[in-house]
Amino acid sequence: MTESAEAPLPAKETTPRCFTARFEPGGAAFTVSSDQPLLIAAEHAGVPLPSSCRNGTCRTCMCRLVEGEVRYSIQWPGLLPEEKAEGWILPCIAFPLTDVVLTRQRPR
């Protein structure tokens, strides 16, 4: 699992790619475009995900990236270095670069 904070978002003129996002446990899955934040795609698919600010500051939507890779719409998302190292992401500003598997459960 990786995240690319420094990489720019895909240019608007490029054709967006579609990926699959899946939540564990339970397996709720939905399609997400590379030009759409994970949170918005989940909402459009009817997958409930808590949110508030939608700009990477409140951390309400924080999930752990189990598999896959995302890119952020801002350079410094509101995560601690330790959280980033553990794979936590902010779906409100995270754009998929691959298929992703997410969880909201903290590891035990």
Secondary structure, DSSP 8 states (H G I E B T S, - for coil): -EEESSS----TTS---EEEEEEETT--EEEEETTS-HHHHHHHTT-----S-SSSSS-TT-EEEEESEEEESSSS-S--HHHHHTTEE-TTTEEESS-EEEE-S---
